[in-house]
Amino acid sequence: MDEFTLIDRLVSALNGQDAGPAVVLGPGDDAAVLRVQEGVELVGSLDTLVADVHFPVSAPPLLIGYRAMMVSLSDLAAMGAQPHYALVGLTLPRNDVEWVQQLARGMSLASAAADCPLPGGNLARGPLNISVSVHGTVPAGQALRRSGAQPGDLIMVSGDLGGAAMALQLPELDQPPSFAELNKLGPADELYALRRYFLPEARIELGMALRGLASSVIDVSDGLLADLGHLCSAGGVGARLELSTLPALQGAGLSRVLTGGDDYELCFTLPPASRQAVTDVAGRLGIPLSEIGRIEPGSQLVLYEQGQLYAEPYELAPSADTSGRGFRHF
């Protein structure tokens, strides 16, 4: 049983308690949406990062803290939400004051970068893991969703892909350079992939700018194929992906770009008429955008390279085999 089937079983076991008068959007998207006052909806999400699964336990705690905050804030970006605050739950195997202080320092740097205060949380003893709950708002009815893509829509992605997956293969992953050193690295530097892994950028401003323009949005956390597949399944559509247009980090290779995950870029669909408006906004924000394909009728994801069929189509039906397309918890 994979994680998505397990989630379906969990939701079913809630026996309807995942819904209510204040719930606009429940389980199944990047975050929940709730109506908190007239004209405003609350967007909330919770991510749990487990030691040696979502981060190497031997890495500097400052970098772990920064990464934990940013990957959680990325869910708000995918919903077009403005962050307001975050809460952190931390379990520690032992009382290590210096480690905790450095973790908090990393979280504070990410919190400041995203203008998202961190006013509280919970601390307990146990196996090391970090849970970050992020909360923001959107104007009523304007939350971005995974559903909504229509045949003919353009498929877009921000930034570059494959860097975080490259980092997993580097011997320096367990003992990376400092935050200051990583922050200076550019795409041409040998260890730039470590920056993409430890210092991801939640595309919050881009997400807010996509309100009313994008037909569907998701952040690329589990891999492009897997996450684009979620968009298509949610919208009941298929897609055509042109491999030659993928914004691959140099040296990443096609497999990492398609299935590596952890990039936390936004993948979204647009009606062609909205293309120029979004390009202009991304230009002002200094965020590269790439058009990588189109939404098509049906339930298949078809890969092309230079206009030629690259591989057999992927079936996107909920019952289809999704092994090998991205990260899975189970």
C-alpha positions in Angstrom: 0.0 0.0 0.0 1.6 3.3 -1.0 1.2 6.6 0.9 -1.6 8.0 -1.2 -3.8 4.9 -0.7 -2.9 5.1 3.0 -4.0 8.7 3.1 -7.3 7.7 1.4 -7.9 5.1 4.1 -7.1 7.6 6.9 -9.5 10.2 5.4 -12.2 7.5 5.1 -11.6 6.5 8.8 -12.3 10.2 9.8 -15.9 9.5 8.9 -16.6 12.9 7.6 -14.7 14.9 10.2 -12.4 16.2 7.6 -15.2 18.5 6.5 -17.3 21.2 8.2 -18.8 24.7 7.7 -15.4 26.4 7.9 -13.6 23.9 5.6 -13.3 25.1 2.0 -10.8 22.5 0.9 -9.8 19.4 2.9 -7.3 16.6 2.4 -5.8 16.0 -1.0 -4.1 19.2 -2.0 -0.9 20.9 -0.8 -2.7 22.6 2.1 -6.1 22.8 3.7 -8.2 26.0 3.2 -10.6 27.3 5.8 -12.9 30.3 5.9 -12.0 32.4 9.0 -13.8 35.7 8.3 -15.7 37.4 5.6 -13.6 37.7 2.4 -10.6 35.8 3.8 -9.6 32.1 3.9 -7.0 30.5 6.1 -4.5 28.1 4.4 -2.7 25.7 6.7 -0.3 22.8 6.1 1.9 20.5 8.2 5.1 18.8 7.1 7.1 16.2 9.1 10.8 15.8 8.4 12.4 12.5 9.7 16.1 12.2 10.4 18.1 10.4 7.6 15.0 10.4 5.4 14.3 14.1 4.8 17.7 15.4 6.0 21.1 13.8 6.9 21.3 13.8 10.7 25.0 14.6 10.6 24.5 17.9 8.6 24.8 21.2 10.4 21.6 21.9 12.4 21.4 25.4 11.0 21.0 24.1 7.5 18.5 21.4 8.7 16.4 24.2 10.3 16.5 26.4 7.2 15.5 23.5 5.0 12.7 22.4 7.3 11.1 25.8 7.3 11.4 26.4 3.5 10.0 23.0 2.4 7.0 23.6 4.6 6.5 27.2 3.4 6.6 25.9 -0.2 3.1 24.4 0.4 1.8 27.9 1.1 3.5 29.1 -2.1 1.7 26.4 -4.1 -1.7 27.6 -2.7 -1.0 31.3 -3.5 -1.1 32.1 0.2 0.6 34.9 2.1 2.4 33.4 5.2 1.4 34.7 8.6 3.0 32.3 11.1 4.5 28.9 11.7 4.6 26.4 14.6 7.2 23.8 15.1 7.1 20.4 16.8 10.5 18.9 17.7 11.3 15.5 19.2 14.9 15.0 20.3 16.7 11.9 21.4 18.8 13.8 23.9 19.2 17.3 25.5 21.6 19.0 23.1 21.3 22.8 23.7 23.9 23.8 21.1 22.2 21.7 18.4 18.8 23.1 19.2 20.0 26.7 19.2 21.6 26.2 15.8 18.5 24.5 14.4 16.4 27.5 15.7 18.9 29.9 14.1 18.4 28.2 10.7 14.7 28.4 11.1 14.9 32.1 12.0 16.8 32.8 8.8 14.2 31.1 6.7 11.4 32.7 8.7 12.9 36.2 8.1 13.4 35.5 4.4 9.7 34.5 4.1 8.4 37.2 6.5 6.7 34.4 8.5 7.1 34.6 12.3 7.6 31.5 14.3 5.7 32.2 17.6 5.7 28.8 19.2 5.6 25.0 19.1 6.3 21.9 21.1 9.3 20.0 22.3 9.4 16.3 23.4 11.9 13.5 23.8 12.0 10.8 21.1 13.5 9.9 17.8 14.7 13.0 16.0 12.1 14.5 13.7 10.8 18.0 13.0 7.2 19.0 12.2 6.5 22.4 10.9 2.9 23.7 10.6 2.6 26.8 8.4 -0.4 29.1 8.2 -1.4 31.9 5.8 -4.3 33.6 4.1 -5.8 34.2 0.7 -8.7 36.3 -0.5 -11.8 34.2 -0.4 -12.1 32.0 -3.5 -8.5 32.7 -4.7 -6.6 29.8 -3.3 -4.6 28.0 -6.0 -5.4 24.3 -6.3 -4.1 21.2 -8.0 -7.4 20.8 -9.9 -8.4 23.1 -12.7 -6.1 22.3 -15.6 -7.8 22.3 -19.0 -6.8 20.9 -22.4 -4.8 23.5 -24.2 -3.3 25.0 -21.0 0.5 25.5 -21.0 2.6 23.6 -18.4 5.1 25.8 -16.7 7.8 25.3 -14.1 9.9 27.8 -12.2 13.7 27.7 -11.6 15.7 24.7 -12.4 15.3 21.0 -11.6 17.5 18.1 -10.6 19.9 19.9 -8.3 18.6 18.5 -5.0 18.7 15.0 -6.3 22.3 15.6 -7.5 23.2 16.6 -3.9 22.1 13.3 -2.5 25.0 11.7 -4.5 27.7 14.1 -3.2 30.0 12.9 -0.4 29.8 16.4 1.1 26.0 16.0 1.8 26.7 14.9 5.4 29.2 17.7 6.0 28.3 20.5 3.6 29.8 24.1 3.6 28.4 26.6 6.0 25.2 28.6 5.3 27.3 31.7 4.3 29.4 29.6 1.9 26.4 27.8 0.3 24.6 31.1 -0.2 27.5 32.4 -2.3 27.5 29.5 -4.7 26.1 29.8 -8.3 25.0 27.3 -10.8 28.5 27.0 -12.2 30.0 26.0 -8.9 30.8 22.3 -8.2 28.8 22.2 -5.0 25.8 24.3 -6.1 23.6 21.2 -5.8 24.1 21.3 -2.0 22.7 24.8 -2.0 19.6 23.6 -3.9 19.1 20.9 -1.3 19.8 22.7 1.9 18.6 26.2 0.9 15.5 25.7 -1.2 13.4 28.8 -2.0 9.7 28.7 -1.3 8.3 30.7 -4.3 5.8 32.6 -2.2 5.7 35.8 -4.2 5.3 33.9 -7.4 2.5 31.9 -5.9 0.6 35.0 -4.8 1.1 36.5 -8.3 -0.5 33.4 -9.9 -3.8 34.0 -8.2 -6.5 34.4 -10.9 -4.0 33.4 -13.7 -2.9 29.8 -13.1 -5.5 27.1 -13.6 -3.6 24.6 -11.3 -0.4 24.6 -9.2 1.7 22.2 -7.2 5.2 22.4 -5.8 7.8 19.9 -7.0 8.6 17.9 -3.9 8.3 14.3 -5.0 9.6 14.7 -8.6 8.3 16.4 -11.7 6.6 13.3 -13.2 4.9 12.4 -9.9 3.7 16.0 -9.1 2.6 16.8 -12.6 0.7 13.5 -12.5 -1.1 14.8 -9.4 -2.2 17.9 -11.3 -3.4 15.9 -14.2 -5.3 13.4 -12.0 -6.9 16.1 -10.0 -8.1 17.8 -13.1 -9.1 14.7 -15.0 -6.7 15.5 -17.9 -3.6 14.2 -19.6 -0.4 16.0 -20.6 2.3 16.2 -23.2 5.8 17.0 -21.9 8.7 18.1 -24.1 11.9 16.9 -22.6 14.1 19.3 -24.5 12.5 22.3 -22.7 13.1 21.0 -19.2 15.2 23.5 -17.1 17.8 21.0 -15.9 20.6 22.0 -13.7 23.9 21.3 -15.5 24.9 17.7 -14.9 21.7 16.6 -13.3 20.6 14.2 -16.1 17.1 13.4 -17.2 16.3 10.9 -14.6 17.0 13.3 -11.7 15.1 16.1 -13.4 12.0 13.9 -13.9 11.9 11.9 -10.7 14.5 13.3 -8.2 12.2 15.7 -6.3 13.1 18.1 -3.5 13.4 21.0 -5.9 10.4 22.9 -4.4 9.8 24.8 -7.6 6.3 25.6 -8.7 4.8 23.5 -11.6 1.6 25.1 -12.9 -0.7 25.3 -15.8 -1.9 28.5 -17.6 -4.4 29.4 -20.3 -2.2 30.7 -23.2 -3.8 34.1 -22.8 -2.2 34.4 -19.3 1.3 33.6 -20.5 2.6 37.1 -21.0 1.2 38.4 -17.7 2.9 35.6 -15.7 6.2 36.0 -17.7 6.2 39.7 -16.8 5.6 39.0 -13.1 8.3 36.4 -13.0 10.7 38.7 -14.7 10.1 41.4 -12.0 10.7 38.8 -9.3 13.8 37.5 -11.0 12.5 34.0 -11.3 13.2 32.0 -14.5 10.2 30.3 -16.0 10.1 27.5 -18.6 7.2 26.2 -20.7 7.6 22.5 -20.7 4.5 21.1 -22.3 0.7 21.3 -22.7 -2.4 19.8 -21.1 -4.3 17.4 -23.3 -7.5 15.5 -23.1 -7.4 12.0 -21.7 -5.5 10.4 -18.8 -2.0 9.9 -20.1 1.3 11.7 -19.6 3.2 11.5 -22.9 6.9 12.3 -23.1 8.4 13.8 -26.3 12.0 14.8 -27.2 12.4 17.3 -30.1 8.9 16.4 -31.1 9.5 12.7 -31.3 7.8 10.2 -28.9 10.4 9.4 -26.2 8.7 6.6 -24.3 5.4 4.8 -23.9 2.7 7.0 -22.3 2.2 6.9 -18.6 -1.3 6.2 -17.4 -2.5 8.7 -14.9 -5.6 6.9 -13.6 -5.6 6.6 -9.8 -5.2 2.8 -10.0 -2.2 3.0 -12.3 1.3 1.8 -11.2 3.3 4.9 -10.1 6.5 3.2 -9.1 9.6 4.8 -10.3 8.1 8.3 -10.9 9.2 10.0 -7.8 9.6 9.8 -4.0 7.2 7.6 -2.1 7.0 7.3 1.7 5.6 3.7 1.5 
